[in-house]
Amino acid sequence: MAQWVQLQMLDSKYLEQVDQLYDDSFPMDIRQYLSRWIESIDWDTVASQDYLATVRFHELLAQLDDQHSRFALENNFLQQHNFRKIKRNLQDRFQEDSLHMAMIISRNLKEEQKILANAKDSVGTVSAMVVEKQKLDNKVKEMRNIVQIIDQNLKNLEDQQDEYDFQFNTLKNRENDVNGMTPKELEAEKLVIMKMCLELKAKRHVRFLIHSFMIGLITDLISEELPEWKQLQQIACIGGPPNACVDQLQDCRYHGTATTVASTSGSGWNLKFVKSSKSPPDTSVFCPEL
């Protein structure tokens, strides 16, 4: 694809850089309408040989005449006027110094190549950022799914704790009731209470392990993403593409007996715990001896 065509496909910020390359000394109209001819010539070589520069200068004037004729066939009066003026200005500026014109064209073509290279690098950086953000989104999504499961298990645990408290208190009342349960029935009820107690302890232990796992997962996630995020923010400060890949980390929470919050403070990250509005069940469970 022609270099000039590639340039016209860039974002506006790069087109502004292209616009700064061209002025009245060498208008962009020439670059636009004679782009194929301009890009077919080795202007670095032309800019180093005075005789060759003179030849190319007169070829350029001939190209302008041909383009003027095409405008005449199209009845494009405005562009006919513009190209007559452009030709006169070029003759005034470069008739005696065609080498200077060759140097301008050579420089502009090189600057255009730099703009294209910068644009491609920027696209590559943005693409890499999109991939990294998608990875982070997937990790956070997985973490939130785990949190939802933990929340549901916690609610079940609280319900089971209430059931245990009720059964245990009922058992104590029946033990004090002389007309209550027989020793055999009392023993069977104690076995049920003991089983409930052991289940509660086991579930609390599992909840503690998952809670510790979640804290470790959040810490690892922050440690992994933060250094690159800082670097991208520095790049953004000097005109690079903005990056907000860690925004979700600041909203990543674990709603259990406590809430784990990842927050920024100055240049560092902190993990802190905020108590849930609903108090968790008492972790000390009395298991009756048989």
C-alpha positions in Angstrom: 0.0 0.0 0.0 1.3 3.5 -0.9 2.8 5.4 2.0 0.4 8.4 1.4 -2.6 6.1 1.4 -1.5 4.6 4.7 -1.0 8.0 6.3 -4.6 9.0 5.4 -5.9 6.0 7.3 -4.4 7.2 10.6 -6.1 8.8 13.6 -6.5 12.6 13.6 -3.6 13.1 16.0 -1.2 11.6 13.5 -2.7 13.4 10.6 -2.0 16.7 12.5 1.7 15.7 12.5 1.6 15.1 8.8 -0.1 18.5 8.3 2.8 20.2 10.1 5.2 18.8 7.4 3.7 20.8 4.6 3.4 24.6 4.1 3.5 27.1 1.2 7.1 26.1 0.3 5.9 22.7 -0.6 2.1 22.4 -0.4 0.2 19.3 0.6 -1.7 19.5 -2.7 1.4 18.3 -4.5 1.9 15.4 -2.1 -1.8 14.5 -2.6 -2.1 14.6 -6.4 1.5 13.5 -7.3 1.9 10.9 -4.5 2.6 8.0 -6.9 5.2 9.9 -8.8 6.8 11.3 -5.7 7.1 7.8 -4.0 8.6 6.3 -7.1 11.7 8.3 -6.9 14.8 7.9 -4.6 14.9 11.4 -3.2 17.8 10.7 -0.9 19.9 10.2 -4.0 18.4 13.2 -5.8 19.1 15.4 -2.8 22.8 14.6 -3.1 23.2 15.4 -6.8 22.6 18.9 -8.1 22.2 17.9 -11.7 19.7 15.1 -10.8 17.8 17.5 -8.6 17.4 19.9 -11.5 16.1 17.2 -13.7 13.5 16.1 -11.1 12.5 19.7 -10.5 11.5 20.1 -14.2 9.8 16.7 -14.1 7.8 18.0 -11.2 6.7 21.0 -13.1 5.7 18.8 -16.0 3.6 16.7 -13.6 1.9 19.8 -12.3 1.0 20.8 -15.9 -0.5 17.3 -16.5 -2.5 17.6 -13.4 -3.7 21.1 -14.4 -4.9 19.7 -17.7 -6.9 17.0 -15.9 -8.5 19.7 -13.8 -9.4 21.6 -17.0 -11.1 18.5 -18.4 -13.1 18.2 -15.2 -14.0 21.9 -15.3 -12.4 22.2 -11.8 -11.7 25.9 -11.9 -10.6 26.2 -8.3 -7.9 23.6 -8.5 -6.7 25.0 -11.9 -6.2 28.3 -10.1 -4.4 26.6 -7.1 -2.0 24.6 -9.3 -1.1 27.6 -11.4 -0.2 29.4 -8.2 1.7 26.4 -6.8 3.7 26.2 -10.0 4.7 29.9 -9.9 5.7 29.6 -6.2 7.8 26.5 -6.8 9.6 28.3 -9.7 10.2 31.3 -7.6 11.6 29.3 -4.7 13.5 26.4 -6.4 14.3 27.4 -9.9 17.8 28.2 -8.9 18.0 25.8 -5.9 16.3 22.6 -7.0 18.6 20.7 -4.6 16.8 22.4 -1.7 13.4 21.1 -3.0 14.8 17.6 -3.2 16.0 17.8 0.4 12.5 19.0 1.5 10.8 16.1 -0.2 13.3 13.6 1.2 12.9 14.9 4.7 9.1 14.8 4.5 9.1 11.2 3.3 11.3 10.2 6.2 9.1 12.0 8.7 6.1 10.4 7.2 7.7 7.0 7.8 8.4 7.9 11.4 4.8 8.9 11.9 3.6 5.6 10.4 6.0 3.6 12.7 4.8 5.5 15.8 1.2 4.8 14.9 1.9 1.1 14.4 3.7 0.9 17.8 0.8 2.7 19.4 -1.7 0.2 17.9 0.5 -2.7 19.2 0.6 -1.2 22.7 -3.2 -0.7 22.8 -3.7 -4.3 21.5 -1.5 -5.6 24.2 -3.3 -3.6 26.8 -6.6 -4.9 25.6 -5.4 -8.5 26.0 -4.0 -7.8 29.5 -7.2 -6.1 30.5 -9.2 -9.1 29.3 -7.0 -11.4 31.3 -7.5 -9.3 34.4 -11.3 -9.1 33.8 -11.4 -12.9 33.7 -9.5 -13.2 36.9 -11.7 -10.7 38.7 -14.8 -12.4 37.3 -13.6 -15.8 38.6 -12.9 -14.2 42.0 -16.4 -12.7 42.1 -17.9 -16.1 41.3 -16.0 -17.6 44.2 -17.2 -14.8 46.5 -20.8 -15.4 45.6 -20.4 -19.0 46.5 -18.8 -18.1 49.8 -21.6 -15.6 50.6 -24.2 -18.3 50.0 -22.2 -20.8 52.1 -22.0 -18.2 54.9 -25.7 -17.7 54.9 -26.2 -21.4 55.1 -23.7 -21.6 58.0 -25.5 -18.9 59.9 -28.8 -20.7 59.4 -27.2 -23.9 60.6 -25.7 -22.1 63.6 -29.2 -20.9 64.5 -30.5 -24.4 64.2 -27.7 -25.7 66.4 -28.3 -23.1 69.1 -32.0 -23.9 69.2 -31.4 -27.7 69.3 -28.7 -27.3 72.0 -30.8 -25.0 74.2 -33.8 -27.4 73.8 -31.7 -30.3 74.8 -30.5 -28.5 78.0 -34.1 -27.7 78.9 -35.2 -31.3 78.4 -32.3 -32.6 80.6 -33.6 -30.5 83.5 -37.2 -31.7 82.9 -37.8 -34.7 85.1 -40.8 -35.7 83.0 -38.9 -35.2 79.8 -36.9 -37.6 77.7 -35.7 -41.1 78.6 -31.9 -41.6 79.0 -31.9 -43.4 75.7 -33.7 -40.6 73.9 -31.4 -38.1 75.5 -28.4 -40.0 74.4 -29.7 -40.1 70.8 -30.4 -36.4 70.9 -26.9 -35.7 72.1 -25.5 -37.6 69.2 -27.5 -35.4 66.8 -26.2 -32.3 68.5 -22.6 -33.6 68.4 -22.9 -34.3 64.7 -24.2 -30.7 64.1 -21.4 -29.3 66.2 -18.7 -31.1 64.2 -20.3 -30.1 60.9 -20.3 -26.4 62.0 -16.6 -26.6 63.0 -15.6 -28.3 59.8 -17.5 -25.6 57.7 -15.9 -22.8 59.7 -12.5 -24.2 59.1 -13.2 -24.5 55.3 -14.5 -20.9 55.3 -11.3 -19.8 57.0 -9.2 -21.6 54.4 -11.2 -20.0 51.5 -11.0 -16.6 53.1 -7.2 -16.9 53.4 -7.0 -18.1 49.8 -9.0 -15.1 48.6 -6.7 -12.7 50.4 -3.7 -14.4 48.8 -5.3 -14.3 45.4 -6.1 -10.6 45.7 -2.5 -9.9 46.9 -1.0 -11.9 44.1 -3.2 -10.2 41.5 -2.2 -6.7 42.8 1.5 -7.7 42.9 1.3 -9.0 39.4 -0.6 -6.0 37.8 0.7 -3.0 39.8 4.2 -2.7 38.4 3.0 -2.8 34.8 0.1 -0.5 35.6 2.6 2.1 37.1 4.7 1.9 33.9 1.6 2.4 31.7 0.5 5.4 33.8 3.9 7.0 33.3 3.6 6.5 29.6 0.1 8.0 29.7 1.5 11.1 31.4 3.8 11.8 28.5 1.1 11.4 25.9 0.7 7.6 25.6 -2.6 5.8 25.5 -4.5 5.8 28.9 -4.7 2.6 30.8 -7.2 1.7 33.6 -6.7 -2.0 33.8 -6.6 -2.0 37.6 -9.8 -0.2 38.1 -11.6 -3.4 38.9 -9.1 -4.3 41.6 -10.2 -1.3 43.6 -13.7 -2.6 43.5 -12.9 -6.3 44.2 -14.4 -7.2 47.5 -14.9 -10.3 49.6 -18.2 -10.0 51.5 -17.9 -12.6 54.2 -17.3 -12.1 57.9 -15.1 -9.3 56.7 -14.7 -7.4 53.5 -11.3 -7.4 51.8 -10.7 -4.1 50.0 -7.8 -3.4 47.7 -7.2 0.3 47.8 -4.5 2.7 46.7 -2.7 5.0 49.1 0.0 7.2 47.6 2.3 5.0 45.6 1.4 1.8 47.3 -1.5 -0.6 47.7 -3.1 -1.7 51.0 -5.3 -4.6 51.9 -7.7 -3.7 54.7 -10.7 -5.3 56.3 -14.0 -3.7 56.8 -16.5 -5.4 59.1 -19.7 -6.7 57.5 -22.9 -5.1 58.6 -24.1 -8.5 59.7 -22.2 -10.0 62.6 -21.0 -13.6 61.9 -22.0 -16.4 64.1 -19.9 -17.1 67.2 -16.9 -19.2 66.2 -16.8 -20.9 69.6 -19.1 -23.9 69.5 -19.7 -26.0 72.5 -19.8 -29.7 71.7 -21.5 -31.7 74.5 -19.5 -34.6 75.8 -21.1 -38.0 75.3 
